[in-house]
Amino acid sequence: MPVRCGGVKVDAGDVVVADEEGIVVVPSARLDEVLQTAKANVAKEADGSLDAWEAAHRSRIEGILADGGFAG
């Protein structure tokens, strides 16, 4: 029997992943697709440095905050 968490239906077999940025529910029917996409992203990012990742992440977050009216 499914449950609802934060308005999202979670069925048996679904995967729930959380970190400091949020929570995602991956439906069991899409596990392989999501895993392959994640592996491709990891491979693409493997050549980057932590400093480059941090700069890109900081820029993305600052843009989101600016778009929301938070500046400085």
Number of C-alpha atoms within 10 A of each C-alpha: 5 10 11 9 9 7 7 11 12 19 15 10 11 16 14 11 10 9 7 5 5 7 10 11 15 18 16 14 10 11 14 10 10 14 12 11 12 12 11 12 11 11 11 10 12 10 8 10 10 11 9 10 12 11 12 12 12 12 12 12 12 15 14 13 13 12 10 9 9 10 10 6
